[in-house]
Amino acid sequence: MAEKSFRLEIISPDRIFYTNDVTMVEYNTVDGEVGVYAEHIPMTQIIAPGRLTITEENGQKTAALLSGFVEITPEKVTILAEAVEWPQNIDVARARRARQRAQQILEQETDERETALAEAALARALVRLDTAEIK
């Protein structure tokens, strides 16, 4: 028996990144990892950098989801992504440079704001590098 599906829409600032019927979507929030199936209870969530896994009837797709919000309703799941990338679109060299810059900042004594910005940049770079390895 086929699993129930639901509509998933991922919207980024410059385009509709993805829209299709899926059986499950997994992503990271500020409260931890989440997996959503059809008929999930309605809620909103804040995205944390991590791997986005989309399960369709015929397989899985993976992307780097770096920030945004999720709205789960009875009709669909909408991800308003500030930044989301397919593995083949990730600039690995740029992500490595970003990781190196963030690590250098974190090795220095900096104020709390700079440290928080560097930690966020490091998290995004690591997610991009991890996701790009899936290709």
C-alpha positions, 0 to 999 in steps of 0.5 A: 500500500502506498504511503499517504502524500501531501503537498510540499512547497519550498519558496526561496527569495528568488524562485519557487525552489520545489513543489510536488507531492511527497510522502515525507520531508525531514529538516532541522529546526532550532528545537532539533530534527523533524520529520513530517508525514501526511496529516501532521499537526499544524504548526510553524517552526524556525529552520536551523542549518541542516540537510533537507531530505525530501521523500517522494514516491520514487525516491529521495532528494537532498538539499542544503537548507540553511535558514527560514521558516516552516508552516504545516497546515492540513493542506500542505507544508510550506518552507519559506527558505532564506537559503536553500541549495541542491548539492550540484549547485553548491560552490564547494570552494566557496564553502571551504573558504567560508569554513576557514574564515569562520574557524579563524575568527573563532580561534581569536578572542572576539566579542559575542556578536562576532563569535555568534556570526562566525558560528552561524557562518561555520554551520552554514559552510559545514551543511553545504560541504556535507550536502555537496558530498552526496552528489 
